[in-house]
Amino acid sequence: MRYLPLLALLSAALFSFSPSVLAGGNEGYLVDKDGKIVKSANGLCVRSVRWTEAKADRECLEKLRSTKMATRS
């Protein structure tokens, strides 16, 4: 019984977050309330657990590849 409020809070957070992860055609990425892909501080797209290469966004893949190439030099 002591953990019931915590469980309720976690459940509410999960249900409010899940639709934004699955919204639109960016299913493999974390998206904001407008459906735009969330990017990290270095400009890379933030993937969700549902990301697969088949669901990959072209721009995000290009940015990732260019970043990897720059670090190899």
CHARMM internal coordinates of N, CA and C (Angstrom, degrees):
IC EDIT
DIST 1 N 1 CA 1.4481
DIST 1 CA 1 C 1.5249
ANGL 1 N 1 CA 1 C 112.36
DIST 1 C 2 N 1.3360
ANGL 1 CA 1 C 2 N 116.97
DIHE 1 N 1 CA 1 C 2 N -28.83
DIST 2 N 2 CA 1.4589
ANGL 1 C 2 N 2 CA 119.26
DIHE 1 CA 1 C 2 N 2 CA -179.17
DIST 2 CA 2 C 1.5263
ANGL 2 N 2 CA 2 C 111.49
DIHE 1 C 2 N 2 CA 2 C -65.71
DIST 2 C 3 N 1.3313
ANGL 2 CA 2 C 3 N 116.43
DIHE 2 N 2 CA 2 C 3 N -27.99
DIST 3 N 3 CA 1.4582
ANGL 2 C 3 N 3 CA 119.98
DIHE 2 CA 2 C 3 N 3 CA -174.96
DIST 3 CA 3 C 1.5232
ANGL 3 N 3 CA 3 C 113.80
DIHE 2 C 3 N 3 CA 3 C -93.59
DIST 3 C 4 N 1.3050
ANGL 3 CA 3 C 4 N 117.73
DIHE 3 N 3 CA 3 C 4 N -0.81
DIST 4 N 4 CA 1.4544
ANGL 3 C 4 N 4 CA 121.38
DIHE 3 CA 3 C 4 N 4 CA -178.67
DIST 4 CA 4 C 1.5304
ANGL 4 N 4 CA 4 C 112.86
DIHE 3 C 4 N 4 CA 4 C -59.23
DIST 4 C 5 N 1.3367
ANGL 4 CA 4 C 5 N 120.29
DIHE 4 N 4 CA 4 C 5 N -46.57
DIST 5 N 5 CA 1.4711
ANGL 4 C 5 N 5 CA 119.34
DIHE 4 CA 4 C 5 N 5 CA 177.66
DIST 5 CA 5 C 1.5373
ANGL 5 N 5 CA 5 C 112.42
DIHE 4 C 5 N 5 CA 5 C -61.77
DIST 5 C 6 N 1.3173
ANGL 5 CA 5 C 6 N 117.12
DIHE 5 N 5 CA 5 C 6 N -38.01
DIST 6 N 6 CA 1.4572
ANGL 5 C 6 N 6 CA 120.73
DIHE 5 CA 5 C 6 N 6 CA 178.64
DIST 6 CA 6 C 1.5265
ANGL 6 N 6 CA 6 C 110.70
DIHE 5 C 6 N 6 CA 6 C -66.09
DIST 6 C 7 N 1.3229
ANGL 6 CA 6 C 7 N 116.26
DIHE 6 N 6 CA 6 C 7 N -42.42
DIST 7 N 7 CA 1.4576
ANGL 6 C 7 N 7 CA 121.17
DIHE 6 CA 6 C 7 N 7 CA 177.91
DIST 7 CA 7 C 1.5274
ANGL 7 N 7 CA 7 C 110.89
DIHE 6 C 7 N 7 CA 7 C -62.25
DIST 7 C 8 N 1.3126
ANGL 7 CA 7 C 8 N 117.03
DIHE 7 N 7 CA 7 C 8 N -41.22
DIST 8 N 8 CA 1.4619
ANGL 7 C 8 N 8 CA 121.22
DIHE 7 CA 7 C 8 N 8 CA 178.70
DIST 8 CA 8 C 1.5240
ANGL 8 N 8 CA 8 C 110.78
DIHE 7 C 8 N 8 CA 8 C -64.58
DIST 8 C 9 N 1.3051
ANGL 8 CA 8 C 9 N 117.39
DIHE 8 N 8 CA 8 C 9 N -40.77
DIST 9 N 9 CA 1.4602
ANGL 8 C 9 N 9 CA 121.72
DIHE 8 CA 8 C 9 N 9 CA 178.95
DIST 9 CA 9 C 1.5258
ANGL 9 N 9 CA 9 C 111.02
DIHE 8 C 9 N 9 CA 9 C -65.16
DIST 9 C 10 N 1.3293
ANGL 9 CA 9 C 10 N 116.69
DIHE 9 N 9 CA 9 C 10 N -44.90
DIST 10 N 10 CA 1.4580
ANGL 9 C 10 N 10 CA 120.52
DIHE 9 CA 9 C 10 N 10 CA 178.69
DIST 10 CA 10 C 1.5212
ANGL 10 N 10 CA 10 C 111.85
DIHE 9 C 10 N 10 CA 10 C -64.21
DIST 10 C 11 N 1.3171
ANGL 10 CA 10 C 11 N 117.44
DIHE 10 N 10 CA 10 C 11 N -39.38
DIST 11 N 11 CA 1.4621
ANGL 10 C 11 N 11 CA 121.54
DIHE 10 CA 10 C 11 N 11 CA 178.08
DIST 11 CA 11 C 1.5229
ANGL 11 N 11 CA 11 C 110.80
DIHE 10 C 11 N 11 CA 11 C -64.01
DIST 11 C 12 N 1.3143
ANGL 11 CA 11 C 12 N 116.82
DIHE 11 N 11 CA 11 C 12 N -43.53
DIST 12 N 12 CA 1.4653
ANGL 11 C 12 N 12 CA 120.53
DIHE 11 CA 11 C 12 N 12 CA 178.81
DIST 12 CA 12 C 1.5234
ANGL 12 N 12 CA 12 C 111.14
DIHE 11 C 12 N 12 CA 12 C -63.12
DIST 12 C 13 N 1.3234
ANGL 12 CA 12 C 13 N 116.45
DIHE 12 N 12 CA 12 C 13 N -41.09
DIST 13 N 13 CA 1.4696
ANGL 12 C 13 N 13 CA 120.15
DIHE 12 CA 12 C 13 N 13 CA 178.65
DIST 13 CA 13 C 1.5180
ANGL 13 N 13 CA 13 C 110.47
DIHE 12 C 13 N 13 CA 13 C -64.77
DIST 13 C 14 N 1.3022
ANGL 13 CA 13 C 14 N 118.19
DIHE 13 N 13 CA 13 C 14 N -41.72
DIST 14 N 14 CA 1.4580
ANGL 13 C 14 N 14 CA 122.08
DIHE 13 CA 13 C 14 N 14 CA 180.00
DIST 14 CA 14 C 1.5196
ANGL 14 N 14 CA 14 C 111.12
DIHE 13 C 14 N 14 CA 14 C -63.35
DIST 14 C 15 N 1.3210
ANGL 14 CA 14 C 15 N 117.88
DIHE 14 N 14 CA 14 C 15 N -46.61
DIST 15 N 15 CA 1.4531
ANGL 14 C 15 N 15 CA 120.83
DIHE 14 CA 14 C 15 N 15 CA -178.26
DIST 15 CA 15 C 1.5266
ANGL 15 N 15 CA 15 C 112.46
DIHE 14 C 15 N 15 CA 15 C -69.74
DIST 15 C 16 N 1.3127
ANGL 15 CA 15 C 16 N 118.54
DIHE 15 N 15 CA 15 C 16 N -28.71
DIST 16 N 16 CA 1.4611
ANGL 15 C 16 N 16 CA 119.71
DIHE 15 CA 15 C 16 N 16 CA 177.98
DIST 16 CA 16 C 1.5190
ANGL 16 N 16 CA 16 C 111.05
DIHE 15 C 16 N 16 CA 16 C -79.26
DIST 16 C 17 N 1.3314
ANGL 16 CA 16 C 17 N 117.78
DIHE 16 N 16 CA 16 C 17 N -23.41
DIST 17 N 17 CA 1.4569
ANGL 16 C 17 N 17 CA 122.13
DIHE 16 CA 16 C 17 N 17 CA -178.09
DIST 17 CA 17 C 1.5206
ANGL 17 N 17 CA 17 C 112.01
DIHE 16 C 17 N 17 CA 17 C -88.44
DIST 17 C 18 N 1.3052
ANGL 17 CA 17 C 18 N 118.38
DIHE 17 N 17 CA 17 C 18 N -38.56
DIST 18 N 18 CA 1.4641
ANGL 17 C 18 N 18 CA 122.80
DIHE 17 CA 17 C 18 N 18 CA -173.46
DIST 18 CA 18 C 1.5222
ANGL 18 N 18 CA 18 C 114.53
DIHE 17 C 18 N 18 CA 18 C -55.94
DIST 18 C 19 N 1.3306
ANGL 18 CA 18 C 19 N 120.87
DIHE 18 N 18 CA 18 C 19 N -45.39
DIST 19 N 19 CA 1.4614
ANGL 18 C 19 N 19 CA 118.59
DIHE 18 CA 18 C 19 N 19 CA -179.70
DIST 19 CA 19 C 1.5208
ANGL 19 N 19 CA 19 C 112.94
DIHE 18 C 19 N 19 CA 19 C -60.21
DIST 19 C 20 N 1.3250
ANGL 19 CA 19 C 20 N 118.25
DIHE 19 N 19 CA 19 C 20 N -33.51
DIST 20 N 20 CA 1.4547
ANGL 19 C 20 N 20 CA 119.48
DIHE 19 CA 19 C 20 N 20 CA -179.63
DIST 20 CA 20 C 1.5207
ANGL 20 N 20 CA 20 C 111.27
DIHE 19 C 20 N 20 CA 20 C -70.63
DIST 20 C 21 N 1.3175
ANGL 20 CA 20 C 21 N 117.52
DIHE 20 N 20 CA 20 C 21 N -29.98
DIST 21 N 21 CA 1.4627
ANGL 20 C 21 N 21 CA 120.40
DIHE 20 CA 20 C 21 N 21 CA 177.98
DIST 21 CA 21 C 1.5136
ANGL 21 N 21 CA 21 C 110.33
DIHE 20 C 21 N 21 CA 21 C -70.39
DIST 21 C 22 N 1.3142
ANGL 21 CA 21 C 22 N 116.97
DIHE 21 N 21 CA 21 C 22 N -35.10
DIST 22 N 22 CA 1.4542
ANGL 21 C 22 N 22 CA 120.79
DIHE 21 CA 21 C 22 N 22 CA -174.34
DIST 22 CA 22 C 1.5238
ANGL 22 N 22 CA 22 C 113.73
DIHE 21 C 22 N 22 CA 22 C -97.84
DIST 22 C 23 N 1.3071
ANGL 22 CA 22 C 23 N 118.60
DIHE 22 N 22 CA 22 C 23 N 1.92
DIST 23 N 23 CA 1.4546
ANGL 22 C 23 N 23 CA 121.33
DIHE 22 CA 22 C 23 N 23 CA -173.55
DIST 23 CA 23 C 1.5199
ANGL 23 N 23 CA 23 C 113.01
DIHE 22 C 23 N 23 CA 23 C -68.43
DIST 23 C 24 N 1.3186
ANGL 23 CA 23 C 24 N 113.85
DIHE 23 N 23 CA 23 C 24 N 145.28
DIST 24 N 24 CA 1.4542
ANGL 23 C 24 N 24 CA 120.53
DIHE 23 CA 23 C 24 N 24 CA 171.48
DIST 24 CA 24 C 1.5131
ANGL 24 N 24 CA 24 C 114.88
DIHE 23 C 24 N 24 CA 24 C 62.11
DIST 24 C 25 N 1.3366
ANGL 24 CA 24 C 25 N 115.68
DIHE 24 N 24 CA 24 C 25 N -158.00
DIST 25 N 25 CA 1.4421
ANGL 24 C 25 N 25 CA 121.48
DIHE 24 CA 24 C 25 N 25 CA -178.57
DIST 25 CA 25 C 1.5143
ANGL 25 N 25 CA 25 C 113.02
DIHE 24 C 25 N 25 CA 25 C -88.44
DIST 25 C 26 N 1.3059
ANGL 25 CA 25 C 26 N 117.46
DIHE 25 N 25 CA 25 C 26 N 7.02
DIST 26 N 26 CA 1.4645
ANGL 25 C 26 N 26 CA 122.00
DIHE 25 CA 25 C 26 N 26 CA -178.99
DIST 26 CA 26 C 1.5170
ANGL 26 N 26 CA 26 C 109.56
DIHE 25 C 26 N 26 CA 26 C -100.58
DIST 26 C 27 N 1.3017
ANGL 26 CA 26 C 27 N 116.42
DIHE 26 N 26 CA 26 C 27 N 45.28
DIST 27 N 27 CA 1.4554
ANGL 26 C 27 N 27 CA 122.73
DIHE 26 CA 26 C 27 N 27 CA -172.88
DIST 27 CA 27 C 1.5237
ANGL 27 N 27 CA 27 C 113.95
DIHE 26 C 27 N 27 CA 27 C -56.99
DIST 27 C 28 N 1.3061
ANGL 27 CA 27 C 28 N 118.07
DIHE 27 N 27 CA 27 C 28 N -30.73
DIST 28 N 28 CA 1.4519
ANGL 27 C 28 N 28 CA 120.65
DIHE 27 CA 27 C 28 N 28 CA -177.43
DIST 28 CA 28 C 1.5132
ANGL 28 N 28 CA 28 C 114.77
DIHE 27 C 28 N 28 CA 28 C -87.05
DIST 28 C 29 N 1.3279
ANGL 28 CA 28 C 29 N 117.40
DIHE 28 N 28 CA 28 C 29 N 4.63
DIST 29 N 29 CA 1.4648
ANGL 28 C 29 N 29 CA 120.91
DIHE 28 CA 28 C 29 N 29 CA -174.77
DIST 29 CA 29 C 1.5201
ANGL 29 N 29 CA 29 C 111.52
DIHE 28 C 29 N 29 CA 29 C -129.46
DIST 29 C 30 N 1.3093
ANGL 29 CA 29 C 30 N 115.54
DIHE 29 N 29 CA 29 C 30 N 156.50
DIST 30 N 30 CA 1.4551
ANGL 29 C 30 N 30 CA 121.52
DIHE 29 CA 29 C 30 N 30 CA 171.78
DIST 30 CA 30 C 1.5197
ANGL 30 N 30 CA 30 C 106.54
DIHE 29 C 30 N 30 CA 30 C -75.33
DIST 30 C 31 N 1.3303
ANGL 30 CA 30 C 31 N 117.23
DIHE 30 N 30 CA 30 C 31 N 131.34
DIST 31 N 31 CA 1.4556
ANGL 30 C 31 N 31 CA 121.04
DIHE 30 CA 30 C 31 N 31 CA -178.92
DIST 31 CA 31 C 1.5182
ANGL 31 N 31 CA 31 C 110.45
DIHE 30 C 31 N 31 CA 31 C -123.88
DIST 31 C 32 N 1.3409
ANGL 31 CA 31 C 32 N 116.18
DIHE 31 N 31 CA 31 C 32 N 156.11
DIST 32 N 32 CA 1.4591
ANGL 31 C 32 N 32 CA 120.28
DIHE 31 CA 31 C 32 N 32 CA 177.50
DIST 32 CA 32 C 1.5260
ANGL 32 N 32 CA 32 C 109.50
DIHE 31 C 32 N 32 CA 32 C -85.64
DIST 32 C 33 N 1.3129
ANGL 32 CA 32 C 33 N 116.81
DIHE 32 N 32 CA 32 C 33 N -174.98
DIST 33 N 33 CA 1.4681
ANGL 32 C 33 N 33 CA 120.93
DIHE 32 CA 32 C 33 N 33 CA -176.24
DIST 33 CA 33 C 1.5171
ANGL 33 N 33 CA 33 C 112.76
DIHE 32 C 33 N 33 CA 33 C -64.53
DIST 33 C 34 N 1.3379
ANGL 33 CA 33 C 34 N 117.67
DIHE 33 N 33 CA 33 C 34 N -20.47
DIST 34 N 34 CA 1.4597
ANGL 33 C 34 N 34 CA 121.77
DIHE 33 CA 33 C 34 N 34 CA 178.68
DIST 34 CA 34 C 1.5222
ANGL 34 N 34 CA 34 C 112.50
DIHE 33 C 34 N 34 CA 34 C -91.78
DIST 34 C 35 N 1.3176
ANGL 34 CA 34 C 35 N 117.40
DIHE 34 N 34 CA 34 C 35 N 0.39
DIST 35 N 35 CA 1.4520
ANGL 34 C 35 N 35 CA 121.47
DIHE 34 CA 34 C 35 N 35 CA 179.36
DIST 35 CA 35 C 1.5161
ANGL 35 N 35 CA 35 C 114.64
DIHE 34 C 35 N 35 CA 35 C 86.43
DIST 35 C 36 N 1.3405
ANGL 35 CA 35 C 36 N 116.53
DIHE 35 N 35 CA 35 C 36 N 7.06
DIST 36 N 36 CA 1.4609
ANGL 35 C 36 N 36 CA 120.33
DIHE 35 CA 35 C 36 N 36 CA 178.67
DIST 36 CA 36 C 1.5240
ANGL 36 N 36 CA 36 C 109.63
DIHE 35 C 36 N 36 CA 36 C -86.18
DIST 36 C 37 N 1.3290
ANGL 36 CA 36 C 37 N 115.44
DIHE 36 N 36 CA 36 C 37 N 143.24
DIST 37 N 37 CA 1.4556
ANGL 36 C 37 N 37 CA 120.71
DIHE 36 CA 36 C 37 N 37 CA -179.00
DIST 37 CA 37 C 1.5328
ANGL 37 N 37 CA 37 C 110.07
DIHE 36 C 37 N 37 CA 37 C -65.74
DIST 37 C 38 N 1.3358
ANGL 37 CA 37 C 38 N 115.84
DIHE 37 N 37 CA 37 C 38 N 131.38
DIST 38 N 38 CA 1.4566
ANGL 37 C 38 N 38 CA 121.80
DIHE 37 CA 37 C 38 N 38 CA 177.53
DIST 38 CA 38 C 1.5276
ANGL 38 N 38 CA 38 C 108.07
DIHE 37 C 38 N 38 CA 38 C -75.33
DIST 38 C 39 N 1.3387
ANGL 38 CA 38 C 39 N 115.54
DIHE 38 N 38 CA 38 C 39 N 137.07
DIST 39 N 39 CA 1.4611
ANGL 38 C 39 N 39 CA 120.20
DIHE 38 CA 38 C 39 N 39 CA -179.93
DIST 39 CA 39 C 1.5234
ANGL 39 N 39 CA 39 C 109.99
DIHE 38 C 39 N 39 CA 39 C -118.26
DIST 39 C 40 N 1.3208
ANGL 39 CA 39 C 40 N 114.61
DIHE 39 N 39 CA 39 C 40 N 148.16
DIST 40 N 40 CA 1.4637
ANGL 39 C 40 N 40 CA 120.75
DIHE 39 CA 39 C 40 N 40 CA 179.53
DIST 40 CA 40 C 1.5229
ANGL 40 N 40 CA 40 C 109.62
DIHE 39 C 40 N 40 CA 40 C -75.94
DIST 40 C 41 N 1.3181
ANGL 40 CA 40 C 41 N 116.22
DIHE 40 N 40 CA 40 C 41 N 177.65
DIST 41 N 41 CA 1.4641
ANGL 40 C 41 N 41 CA 121.67
DIHE 40 CA 40 C 41 N 41 CA -178.82
DIST 41 CA 41 C 1.5276
ANGL 41 N 41 CA 41 C 111.92
DIHE 40 C 41 N 41 CA 41 C -60.64
DIST 41 C 42 N 1.3348
ANGL 41 CA 41 C 42 N 117.42
DIHE 41 N 41 CA 41 C 42 N -29.59
DIST 42 N 42 CA 1.4637
ANGL 41 C 42 N 42 CA 119.71
DIHE 41 CA 41 C 42 N 42 CA 179.62
DIST 42 CA 42 C 1.5281
ANGL 42 N 42 CA 42 C 112.36
DIHE 41 C 42 N 42 CA 42 C -94.15
DIST 42 C 43 N 1.3402
ANGL 42 CA 42 C 43 N 117.46
DIHE 42 N 42 CA 42 C 43 N 11.69
DIST 43 N 43 CA 1.4567
ANGL 42 C 43 N 43 CA 122.06
DIHE 42 CA 42 C 43 N 43 CA 173.48
DIST 43 CA 43 C 1.5137
ANGL 43 N 43 CA 43 C 116.08
DIHE 42 C 43 N 43 CA 43 C 87.81
DIST 43 C 44 N 1.3243
ANGL 43 CA 43 C 44 N 117.67
DIHE 43 N 43 CA 43 C 44 N 6.42
DIST 44 N 44 CA 1.4601
ANGL 43 C 44 N 44 CA 120.41
DIHE 43 CA 43 C 44 N 44 CA 179.22
DIST 44 CA 44 C 1.5252
ANGL 44 N 44 CA 44 C 109.91
DIHE 43 C 44 N 44 CA 44 C -87.31
DIST 44 C 45 N 1.3234
ANGL 44 CA 44 C 45 N 115.95
DIHE 44 N 44 CA 44 C 45 N 145.72
DIST 45 N 45 CA 1.4563
ANGL 44 C 45 N 45 CA 121.47
DIHE 44 CA 44 C 45 N 45 CA 179.26
DIST 45 CA 45 C 1.5239
ANGL 45 N 45 CA 45 C 109.94
DIHE 44 C 45 N 45 CA 45 C -70.66
DIST 45 C 46 N 1.3252
ANGL 45 CA 45 C 46 N 116.04
DIHE 45 N 45 CA 45 C 46 N 142.05
DIST 46 N 46 CA 1.4617
ANGL 45 C 46 N 46 CA 121.77
DIHE 45 CA 45 C 46 N 46 CA -179.11
DIST 46 CA 46 C 1.5226
ANGL 46 N 46 CA 46 C 108.10
DIHE 45 C 46 N 46 CA 46 C -92.26
DIST 46 C 47 N 1.3381
ANGL 46 CA 46 C 47 N 116.14
DIHE 46 N 46 CA 46 C 47 N 116.89
DIST 47 N 47 CA 1.4592
ANGL 46 C 47 N 47 CA 121.94
DIHE 46 CA 46 C 47 N 47 CA -178.03
DIST 47 CA 47 C 1.5190
ANGL 47 N 47 CA 47 C 111.42
DIHE 46 C 47 N 47 CA 47 C -82.84
DIST 47 C 48 N 1.3276
ANGL 47 CA 47 C 48 N 114.95
DIHE 47 N 47 CA 47 C 48 N 149.33
DIST 48 N 48 CA 1.4620
ANGL 47 C 48 N 48 CA 119.94
DIHE 47 CA 47 C 48 N 48 CA 172.32
DIST 48 CA 48 C 1.5219
ANGL 48 N 48 CA 48 C 108.14
DIHE 47 C 48 N 48 CA 48 C -96.23
DIST 48 C 49 N 1.3188
ANGL 48 CA 48 C 49 N 116.59
DIHE 48 N 48 CA 48 C 49 N 175.98
DIST 49 N 49 CA 1.4580
ANGL 48 C 49 N 49 CA 120.40
DIHE 48 CA 48 C 49 N 49 CA 178.41
DIST 49 CA 49 C 1.5210
ANGL 49 N 49 CA 49 C 111.24
DIHE 48 C 49 N 49 CA 49 C -68.27
DIST 49 C 50 N 1.3116
ANGL 49 CA 49 C 50 N 117.97
DIHE 49 N 49 CA 49 C 50 N -14.23
DIST 50 N 50 CA 1.4621
ANGL 49 C 50 N 50 CA 123.05
DIHE 49 CA 49 C 50 N 50 CA -179.95
DIST 50 CA 50 C 1.5287
ANGL 50 N 50 CA 50 C 112.57
DIHE 49 C 50 N 50 CA 50 C -89.19
DIST 50 C 51 N 1.3199
ANGL 50 CA 50 C 51 N 117.95
DIHE 50 N 50 CA 50 C 51 N 2.07
DIST 51 N 51 CA 1.4584
ANGL 50 C 51 N 51 CA 121.06
DIHE 50 CA 50 C 51 N 51 CA -178.30
DIST 51 CA 51 C 1.5168
ANGL 51 N 51 CA 51 C 110.86
DIHE 50 C 51 N 51 CA 51 C -67.19
DIST 51 C 52 N 1.3274
ANGL 51 CA 51 C 52 N 114.47
DIHE 51 N 51 CA 51 C 52 N 135.56
DIST 52 N 52 CA 1.4581
ANGL 51 C 52 N 52 CA 122.22
DIHE 51 CA 51 C 52 N 52 CA 169.36
DIST 52 CA 52 C 1.5133
ANGL 52 N 52 CA 52 C 106.17
DIHE 51 C 52 N 52 CA 52 C -138.60
DIST 52 C 53 N 1.3038
ANGL 52 CA 52 C 53 N 117.09
DIHE 52 N 52 CA 52 C 53 N 162.77
DIST 53 N 53 CA 1.4550
ANGL 52 C 53 N 53 CA 119.34
DIHE 52 CA 52 C 53 N 53 CA 179.52
DIST 53 CA 53 C 1.5244
ANGL 53 N 53 CA 53 C 110.82
DIHE 52 C 53 N 53 CA 53 C -63.26
DIST 53 C 54 N 1.3219
ANGL 53 CA 53 C 54 N 116.88
DIHE 53 N 53 CA 53 C 54 N -31.33
DIST 54 N 54 CA 1.4642
ANGL 53 C 54 N 54 CA 120.64
DIHE 53 CA 53 C 54 N 54 CA 178.19
DIST 54 CA 54 C 1.5335
ANGL 54 N 54 CA 54 C 111.67
DIHE 53 C 54 N 54 CA 54 C -65.45
DIST 54 C 55 N 1.3350
ANGL 54 CA 54 C 55 N 117.36
DIHE 54 N 54 CA 54 C 55 N -28.73
DIST 55 N 55 CA 1.4664
ANGL 54 C 55 N 55 CA 122.00
DIHE 54 CA 54 C 55 N 55 CA -179.34
DIST 55 CA 55 C 1.5275
ANGL 55 N 55 CA 55 C 111.93
DIHE 54 C 55 N 55 CA 55 C -95.09
DIST 55 C 56 N 1.3128
ANGL 55 CA 55 C 56 N 117.39
DIHE 55 N 55 CA 55 C 56 N 1.80
DIST 56 N 56 CA 1.4648
ANGL 55 C 56 N 56 CA 121.62
DIHE 55 CA 55 C 56 N 56 CA -173.52
DIST 56 CA 56 C 1.5274
ANGL 56 N 56 CA 56 C 111.99
DIHE 55 C 56 N 56 CA 56 C -64.96
DIST 56 C 57 N 1.3096
ANGL 56 CA 56 C 57 N 115.22
DIHE 56 N 56 CA 56 C 57 N 140.06
DIST 57 N 57 CA 1.4569
ANGL 56 C 57 N 57 CA 122.98
DIHE 56 CA 56 C 57 N 57 CA 174.55
DIST 57 CA 57 C 1.5319
ANGL 57 N 57 CA 57 C 108.24
DIHE 56 C 57 N 57 CA 57 C -80.20
DIST 57 C 58 N 1.3347
ANGL 57 CA 57 C 58 N 117.18
DIHE 57 N 57 CA 57 C 58 N 133.71
DIST 58 N 58 CA 1.4591
ANGL 57 C 58 N 58 CA 121.33
DIHE 57 CA 57 C 58 N 58 CA -175.97
DIST 58 CA 58 C 1.5224
ANGL 58 N 58 CA 58 C 112.16
DIHE 57 C 58 N 58 CA 58 C -59.42
DIST 58 C 59 N 1.3220
ANGL 58 CA 58 C 59 N 117.37
DIHE 58 N 58 CA 58 C 59 N -46.56
DIST 59 N 59 CA 1.4695
ANGL 58 C 59 N 59 CA 120.73
DIHE 58 CA 58 C 59 N 59 CA -179.84
DIST 59 CA 59 C 1.5354
ANGL 59 N 59 CA 59 C 111.75
DIHE 58 C 59 N 59 CA 59 C -61.66
DIST 59 C 60 N 1.3163
ANGL 59 CA 59 C 60 N 116.12
DIHE 59 N 59 CA 59 C 60 N -40.65
DIST 60 N 60 CA 1.4678
ANGL 59 C 60 N 60 CA 119.99
DIHE 59 CA 59 C 60 N 60 CA -179.67
DIST 60 CA 60 C 1.5209
ANGL 60 N 60 CA 60 C 111.09
DIHE 59 C 60 N 60 CA 60 C -65.08
DIST 60 C 61 N 1.3359
ANGL 60 CA 60 C 61 N 116.52
DIHE 60 N 60 CA 60 C 61 N -41.16
DIST 61 N 61 CA 1.4589
ANGL 60 C 61 N 61 CA 119.86
DIHE 60 CA 60 C 61 N 61 CA 178.68
DIST 61 CA 61 C 1.5254
ANGL 61 N 61 CA 61 C 111.45
DIHE 60 C 61 N 61 CA 61 C -65.64
DIST 61 C 62 N 1.3236
ANGL 61 CA 61 C 62 N 116.59
DIHE 61 N 61 CA 61 C 62 N -41.31
DIST 62 N 62 CA 1.4666
ANGL 61 C 62 N 62 CA 120.24
DIHE 61 CA 61 C 62 N 62 CA 179.01
DIST 62 CA 62 C 1.5269
ANGL 62 N 62 CA 62 C 110.86
DIHE 61 C 62 N 62 CA 62 C -62.30
DIST 62 C 63 N 1.3226
ANGL 62 CA 62 C 63 N 116.70
DIHE 62 N 62 CA 62 C 63 N -42.68
DIST 63 N 63 CA 1.4645
ANGL 62 C 63 N 63 CA 121.08
DIHE 62 CA 62 C 63 N 63 CA 179.24
DIST 63 CA 63 C 1.5287
ANGL 63 N 63 CA 63 C 110.32
DIHE 62 C 63 N 63 CA 63 C -64.03
DIST 63 C 64 N 1.3278
ANGL 63 CA 63 C 64 N 116.66
DIHE 63 N 63 CA 63 C 64 N -41.71
DIST 64 N 64 CA 1.4623
ANGL 63 C 64 N 64 CA 120.71
DIHE 63 CA 63 C 64 N 64 CA 179.43
DIST 64 CA 64 C 1.5255
ANGL 64 N 64 CA 64 C 110.30
DIHE 63 C 64 N 64 CA 64 C -63.76
DIST 64 C 65 N 1.3220
ANGL 64 CA 64 C 65 N 116.87
DIHE 64 N 64 CA 64 C 65 N -45.15
DIST 65 N 65 CA 1.4610
ANGL 64 C 65 N 65 CA 120.16
DIHE 64 CA 64 C 65 N 65 CA -179.86
DIST 65 CA 65 C 1.5174
ANGL 65 N 65 CA 65 C 111.49
DIHE 64 C 65 N 65 CA 65 C -64.98
DIST 65 C 66 N 1.3190
ANGL 65 CA 65 C 66 N 118.03
DIHE 65 N 65 CA 65 C 66 N -41.19
DIST 66 N 66 CA 1.4646
ANGL 65 C 66 N 66 CA 120.10
DIHE 65 CA 65 C 66 N 66 CA -179.85
DIST 66 CA 66 C 1.5312
ANGL 66 N 66 CA 66 C 111.04
DIHE 65 C 66 N 66 CA 66 C -67.02
DIST 66 C 67 N 1.3346
ANGL 66 CA 66 C 67 N 116.59
DIHE 66 N 66 CA 66 C 67 N -34.38
DIST 67 N 67 CA 1.4634
ANGL 66 C 67 N 67 CA 120.48
DIHE 66 CA 66 C 67 N 67 CA 177.53
DIST 67 CA 67 C 1.5216
ANGL 67 N 67 CA 67 C 110.54
DIHE 66 C 67 N 67 CA 67 C -68.58
DIST 67 C 68 N 1.3252
ANGL 67 CA 67 C 68 N 117.52
DIHE 67 N 67 CA 67 C 68 N -40.52
DIST 68 N 68 CA 1.4573
ANGL 67 C 68 N 68 CA 121.16
DIHE 67 CA 67 C 68 N 68 CA 178.35
DIST 68 CA 68 C 1.5242
ANGL 68 N 68 CA 68 C 110.70
DIHE 67 C 68 N 68 CA 68 C -64.72
DIST 68 C 69 N 1.3316
ANGL 68 CA 68 C 69 N 117.42
DIHE 68 N 68 CA 68 C 69 N -40.39
DIST 69 N 69 CA 1.4631
ANGL 68 C 69 N 69 CA 121.39
DIHE 68 CA 68 C 69 N 69 CA -179.68
DIST 69 CA 69 C 1.5359
ANGL 69 N 69 CA 69 C 110.11
DIHE 68 C 69 N 69 CA 69 C -66.09
DIST 69 C 70 N 1.3274
ANGL 69 CA 69 C 70 N 117.15
DIHE 69 N 69 CA 69 C 70 N -37.57
DIST 70 N 70 CA 1.4675
ANGL 69 C 70 N 70 CA 120.88
DIHE 69 CA 69 C 70 N 70 CA -179.10
DIST 70 CA 70 C 1.5202
ANGL 70 N 70 CA 70 C 110.97
DIHE 69 C 70 N 70 CA 70 C -68.12
DIST 70 C 71 N 1.3104
ANGL 70 CA 70 C 71 N 118.12
DIHE 70 N 70 CA 70 C 71 N -33.44
DIST 71 N 71 CA 1.4709
ANGL 70 C 71 N 71 CA 119.96
DIHE 70 CA 70 C 71 N 71 CA -179.22
DIST 71 CA 71 C 1.5255
ANGL 71 N 71 CA 71 C 111.70
DIHE 70 C 71 N 71 CA 71 C -77.62
DIST 71 C 72 N 1.3069
ANGL 71 CA 71 C 72 N 117.77
DIHE 71 N 71 CA 71 C 72 N -19.98
DIST 72 N 72 CA 1.4735
ANGL 71 C 72 N 72 CA 121.26
DIHE 71 CA 71 C 72 N 72 CA 178.43
DIST 72 CA 72 C 1.5196
ANGL 72 N 72 CA 72 C 111.80
DIHE 71 C 72 N 72 CA 72 C -77.94
DIST 72 C 73 N 1.2942
ANGL 72 CA 72 C 73 N 117.48
DIHE 72 N 72 CA 72 C 73 N -24.67
DIST 73 N 73 CA 1.4727
ANGL 72 C 73 N 73 CA 120.94
DIHE 72 CA 72 C 73 N 73 CA -176.58
DIST 73 CA 73 C 1.4972
ANGL 73 N 73 CA 73 C 112.86
DIHE 72 C 73 N 73 CA 73 C -72.58
END
COOR INIT
IC SEED 1 N 1 CA 1 C
IC BUILD
